[in-house]
Amino acid sequence: MSDSTPAVATHNPALQHHFSSMHQQMEASVMGMWVFLITEIMFFGGMFCGYMVYRYMHYGAWLAGSQHMDFWYGTVNTVVLLCSSLTMVLAVRSAQLGQRKMIVIFLLITILFGLAFLGIKAEEYYLHWQRAEFPGLHWDYSGPDPQGVSLFFSFYWAMTGFHALHMVIGIGLVSVITFQAWRGRYNSEYYNPVEISGLYWHFVDIVWIYLYPLLYLVSRKHF
Amino acid sequence: MSHPVISTKFYTGIWAGLICLTVLTAAVSYLELGPFNIVLALVIATCKMLLVALFFMGVKYISEKMTVVVIVAGLFWLFILLALSMTDYISRPWV
């Protein structure tokens, strides 16, 4: 790479003056994004920790609450998110190759998958709301250990809600990147925003990869 | 460049693996395995996480060692959070 050559000699217009090369600039962007993602891991980690502790303390309520989850909504949404991760990584690949049109196409498909996820999630939320499974606002549960079950549902709404919020932010982010890609701002030398938006998108996917078994699978009613 | 250009075929293969693991974890949830239901589900989820992180997020191709240190430190911190919280709550009835 051009680490040892003076930056002025081969100056790329996208190179910020405080970096010595495009390579260094990219490494810095990626590391900065990872530092942010670590704070996100801590944010979601706190909720996962709470989930673990309360599942341990109210195991019966967790089993009872899990029976109210909709297996197929969760499973289909997992597949939708995995598909969106594939199109996202292909968008980054197109950026590496400098294929402007392909970046835009793959990013648009990624946005569509993201919207599909949110649509399915909204439908699922609506069903839970109709069944009065929203603790505090709309709650009607007559089974055993109602307090424990309402705790389970609080975790369900908080964890999937914050995940959905991250999806909304991700879709906004990818929309901006798509517009910039369409305007031709990225090329094989400079595509840092595409790369780090991809990191964000995959991170949100990973959160769901853990939410799916914890909420929908582990305490499933066995037919 | 942050990492080498990987073939579309390879990425599609990783995606197919992720779909297979999703089908597997969904199918296994129908089995009655007692405490091993959650163990198996989390092992499969961790395999999926590794596939996404290593290949889709390109952790495998990171050349800057400091970035790897950041990631490992973050995961270690998460481990401290989860492990020490659980040892606390699990051991409370012991005294």
Chai-1 contact restraints between the chains, C-beta under 6 A:
chainA,res_idxA,chainB,res_idxB,connection_type,confidence,min_distance_angstrom,max_distance_angstrom,comment,restraint_id
A,M26,B,S2,contact,1.0,0.0,6.0,A-B,restraint_1
A,E27,B,E64,contact,1.0,0.0,6.0,A-B,restraint_2
A,V30,B,S2,contact,1.0,0.0,6.0,A-B,restraint_3
A,M31,B,T67,contact,1.0,0.0,6.0,A-B,restraint_4
A,W34,B,T67,contact,1.0,0.0,6.0,A-B,restraint_5
A,W34,B,V70,contact,1.0,0.0,6.0,A-B,restraint_6
A,W34,B,I71,contact,1.0,0.0,6.0,A-B,restraint_7
A,V35,B,V70,contact,1.0,0.0,6.0,A-B,restraint_8
A,I38,B,G74,contact,1.0,0.0,6.0,A-B,restraint_9
A,I41,B,G74,contact,1.0,0.0,6.0,A-B,restraint_10
A,I41,B,L78,contact,1.0,0.0,6.0,A-B,restraint_11
A,G45,B,L78,contact,1.0,0.0,6.0,A-B,restraint_12
A,G45,B,L81,contact,1.0,0.0,6.0,A-B,restraint_13
A,C49,B,L81,contact,1.0,0.0,6.0,A-B,restraint_14
A,C49,B,L82,contact,1.0,0.0,6.0,A-B,restraint_15
A,C49,B,S85,contact,1.0,0.0,6.0,A-B,restraint_16
A,V53,B,Y89,contact,1.0,0.0,6.0,A-B,restraint_17
A,Y56,B,Y89,contact,1.0,0.0,6.0,A-B,restraint_18
A,T75,B,A26,contact,1.0,0.0,6.0,A-B,restraint_19
A,T78,B,T22,contact,1.0,0.0,6.0,A-B,restraint_20
A,L82,B,L18,contact,1.0,0.0,6.0,A-B,restraint_21
A,S85,B,F56,contact,1.0,0.0,6.0,A-B,restraint_22
A,L86,B,W15,contact,1.0,0.0,6.0,A-B,restraint_23
A,V89,B,Y11,contact,1.0,0.0,6.0,A-B,restraint_24
A,V89,B,F56,contact,1.0,0.0,6.0,A-B,restraint_25
A,Q96,B,V5,contact,1.0,0.0,6.0,A-B,restraint_26
A,E195,B,S2,contact,1.0,0.0,6.0,A-B,restraint_27
A,L199,B,M57,contact,1.0,0.0,6.0,A-B,restraint_28
A,H202,B,V52,contact,1.0,0.0,6.0,A-B,restraint_29
A,H202,B,F56,contact,1.0,0.0,6.0,A-B,restraint_30
A,H202,B,M57,contact,1.0,0.0,6.0,A-B,restraint_31
A,I206,B,M49,contact,1.0,0.0,6.0,A-B,restraint_32
A,I206,B,V52,contact,1.0,0.0,6.0,A-B,restraint_33
A,I209,B,A45,contact,1.0,0.0,6.0,A-B,restraint_34
A,I209,B,K48,contact,1.0,0.0,6.0,A-B,restraint_35
A,I209,B,M49,contact,1.0,0.0,6.0,A-B,restraint_36
A,Y210,B,A45,contact,1.0,0.0,6.0,A-B,restraint_37
A,P213,B,T25,contact,1.0,0.0,6.0,A-B,restraint_38
A,P213,B,A41,contact,1.0,0.0,6.0,A-B,restraint_39
A,P213,B,A45,contact,1.0,0.0,6.0,A-B,restraint_40
A,L217,B,S29,contact,1.0,0.0,6.0,A-B,restraint_41
A,L217,B,A41,contact,1.0,0.0,6.0,A-B,restraint_42
A,V218,B,N37,contact,1.0,0.0,6.0,A-B,restraint_43
A,V218,B,I38,contact,1.0,0.0,6.0,A-B,restraint_44
A,V218,B,A41,contact,1.0,0.0,6.0,A-B,restraint_45
A,R220,B,S29,contact,1.0,0.0,6.0,A-B,restraint_46
A,H222,B,E32,contact,1.0,0.0,6.0,A-B,restraint_47
